[in-house]
């Protein structure tokens, strides 16, 4: 399956949005990948998870960890397909944490799975948590890498779709984008 086919899946499910969006990172963009809309369909969830699983299936992973909320669905399916434990981190008072009794054992082999990578902020927070708990990171898998492959957070990193999308700092928003009403569909303020 090539990039064109994957983009068509996003379009056909209403998961590739166009407008003026404030991303979870705080940056502004004229496109937004709403992975929850595509992952609600079991055939696409299974397909995208399988692409990540195929990349890491020989790496003897013990646990899949994802940042809440966006990464939980795909992370859980990747863990299911690998037959391993799946956990997630979530924000409490603005700080990413392990909660709900989740633990990482020293030396545990961890795969980090996220839905969308823009700046990598949430994944970096999860990397820090895994390292603080003395887990061994095997790699990072994402559904959509909005950097087009420019942002590498770990030596072994795979994306179902690498798609370079332009984003702007609050102070750099171009006129055409400033004229469109802002939407903020991300999940950062939900947790």
C-alpha positions as CSV (number, residue, x, y, z in Angstrom):
1,X,0.0,0.0,0.0
2,X,1.5,3.3,-1.0
3,X,1.1,6.9,0.3
4,X,-1.6,7.7,-2.2
5,X,-3.7,4.8,-1.0
6,X,-3.3,5.7,2.6
7,X,-4.2,9.3,2.0
8,X,-7.3,8.2,0.2
9,X,-8.3,6.1,3.2
10,X,-8.0,9.2,5.4
11,X,-10.0,11.3,2.9
12,X,-12.8,8.7,2.5
13,X,-13.3,8.4,6.2
14,X,-13.3,12.1,6.9
15,X,-10.1,11.8,8.8
16,X,-8.1,14.3,6.7
17,X,-9.6,17.8,7.5
18,X,-8.9,21.1,5.8
19,X,-9.4,24.5,7.5
20,X,-7.5,26.4,10.2
21,X,-6.4,24.2,13.1
22,X,-4.5,24.7,16.3
23,X,-2.6,21.4,16.7
24,X,-1.9,19.7,20.1
25,X,1.6,21.2,19.8
26,X,0.1,24.7,19.7
27,X,1.2,25.3,16.1
28,X,-1.3,26.3,13.4
29,X,-2.0,24.3,10.2
30,X,-4.4,24.2,7.3
31,X,-4.6,20.4,7.5
32,X,-5.5,18.1,10.4
33,X,-5.3,14.3,10.6
34,X,-8.1,13.2,12.9
35,X,-6.8,9.6,13.4
36,X,-9.8,8.7,15.6
37,X,-12.1,9.0,12.6
38,X,-10.1,6.5,10.5
39,X,-9.3,4.2,13.4
40,X,-13.0,3.8,14.3
41,X,-13.1,1.4,11.3
42,X,-11.7,-2.0,12.4
43,X,-10.3,-2.8,8.9
44,X,-8.1,0.4,9.0
45,X,-7.2,0.1,12.6
46,X,-6.0,-3.5,11.9
47,X,-4.2,-2.5,8.7
48,X,-2.3,0.5,10.2
49,X,-1.4,-1.4,13.3
50,X,-0.2,-4.3,11.2
51,X,2.2,-2.0,9.4
52,X,3.8,-1.0,12.7
53,X,3.7,-4.6,14.0
54,X,5.5,-5.9,10.8
55,X,8.3,-3.4,11.4
56,X,8.9,-4.5,15.1
57,X,7.6,-8.1,15.3
58,X,11.1,-9.6,15.6
59,X,12.2,-7.2,18.4
60,X,11.0,-9.2,21.4
61,X,8.8,-6.4,22.7
62,X,7.4,-6.8,26.3
63,X,5.1,-3.7,26.4
64,X,3.5,-1.2,24.1
65,X,3.0,2.3,25.7
66,X,1.1,5.2,24.2
67,X,0.3,8.8,25.2
68,X,-3.3,9.4,26.0
69,X,-5.6,10.0,24.3
70,X,-4.8,9.8,20.6
71,X,-2.3,6.9,20.8
72,X,-4.4,4.6,23.0
73,X,-6.5,3.0,20.3
74,X,-3.6,2.2,17.9
75,X,-1.3,1.3,20.7
76,X,-3.7,-1.2,22.1
77,X,-4.2,-2.8,18.7
78,X,-0.5,-3.0,18.1
79,X,-0.1,-4.7,21.5
80,X,-2.9,-7.1,20.8
81,X,-1.4,-8.1,17.5
82,X,2.0,-8.5,19.1
83,X,0.4,-10.4,22.1
84,X,2.0,-8.1,24.7
85,X,0.9,-5.8,27.5
86,X,-0.4,-2.4,26.5
87,X,-0.3,0.7,28.8
88,X,-0.6,4.4,28.4
89,X,0.5,7.6,29.9
90,X,-1.8,10.6,30.6
91,X,-1.6,14.1,31.8
92,X,-2.2,15.1,35.3
93,X,-2.0,18.9,36.0
94,X,-0.3,19.3,32.6
95,X,2.4,16.7,33.2
96,X,2.6,13.3,31.4
97,X,2.6,10.5,33.9
98,X,2.1,6.8,34.4
99,X,-1.1,6.3,36.3
100,X,-3.8,3.7,37.0
101,X,-1.3,1.3,38.5
102,X,0.7,1.0,35.3
103,X,4.3,0.1,35.8
104,X,7.5,-0.3,33.8
105,X,9.9,-2.9,35.0
106,X,13.7,-2.4,34.8
107,X,14.9,-3.7,31.5
108,X,11.4,-4.1,30.0
109,X,11.5,-3.8,26.2
110,X,9.1,-1.0,25.3
111,X,7.6,0.1,22.0
112,X,6.1,3.6,22.0
113,X,3.1,4.0,19.7
114,X,1.3,7.3,18.9
115,X,-1.3,8.4,16.4
116,X,0.2,11.6,15.0
117,X,3.7,13.1,15.3
118,X,4.0,16.9,14.6
119,X,6.7,18.1,16.9
120,X,7.2,14.9,18.9
121,X,6.4,16.6,22.2
122,X,4.2,13.8,23.6
123,X,6.5,11.1,22.4
124,X,9.4,12.8,24.0
125,X,7.5,12.9,27.3
126,X,6.8,9.2,27.1
127,X,10.5,8.5,26.2
128,X,11.5,10.3,29.4
129,X,9.0,8.3,31.5
130,X,10.3,5.0,30.1
131,X,13.9,6.0,30.7
132,X,13.2,7.2,34.3
133,X,11.7,3.8,34.9
134,X,14.7,2.0,33.4
135,X,12.8,0.5,30.5
136,X,14.6,-0.2,27.2
137,X,13.0,1.5,24.3
138,X,12.9,-0.7,21.2
139,X,11.4,2.0,18.9
140,X,8.7,4.4,18.0
141,X,5.7,3.7,15.7
142,X,3.2,6.3,14.6
143,X,0.3,6.3,12.2
144,X,0.9,9.8,10.7
145,X,4.3,11.6,10.7
146,X,3.3,15.2,9.8
147,X,7.0,16.1,9.6
148,X,7.5,13.9,6.5
149,X,10.2,12.0,8.2
150,X,12.2,15.1,9.3
151,X,11.7,14.5,13.0
152,X,13.5,11.4,14.3
153,X,12.9,10.8,18.0
154,X,14.4,7.4,18.1
155,X,16.9,5.4,16.0
156,X,14.2,2.9,15.0
157,X,11.1,4.8,14.1
158,X,8.4,3.9,11.6
159,X,5.3,5.7,10.3
160,X,2.4,4.3,8.4
161,X,2.2,7.6,6.6
162,X,4.9,10.3,6.3
163,X,3.2,13.4,5.0
164,X,5.0,16.8,5.2
165,X,2.4,19.3,6.3
166,X,3.1,22.9,6.9
167,X,2.5,24.3,10.4
168,X,3.1,27.8,11.7
169,X,3.9,29.3,15.1
170,X,1.3,31.6,16.5
171,X,3.4,34.6,15.4
172,X,3.9,33.4,11.8
173,X,0.3,32.6,10.7
174,X,-0.1,33.7,7.0
175,X,-3.0,35.9,6.0
176,X,-5.0,33.3,4.1
177,X,-5.0,31.1,7.2
178,X,-5.8,33.9,9.7
179,X,-9.0,34.6,7.7
180,X,-10.3,31.1,8.4
181,X,-12.1,30.4,11.8
182,X,-9.8,28.5,14.2
183,X,-10.7,24.9,15.2
184,X,-8.9,23.0,18.0
185,X,-9.7,19.3,17.6
186,X,-6.7,17.9,19.5
187,X,-7.0,16.0,22.8
188,X,-4.3,17.7,25.0
189,X,-6.8,19.6,27.1
190,X,-9.1,16.6,27.6
191,X,-6.7,14.8,29.9
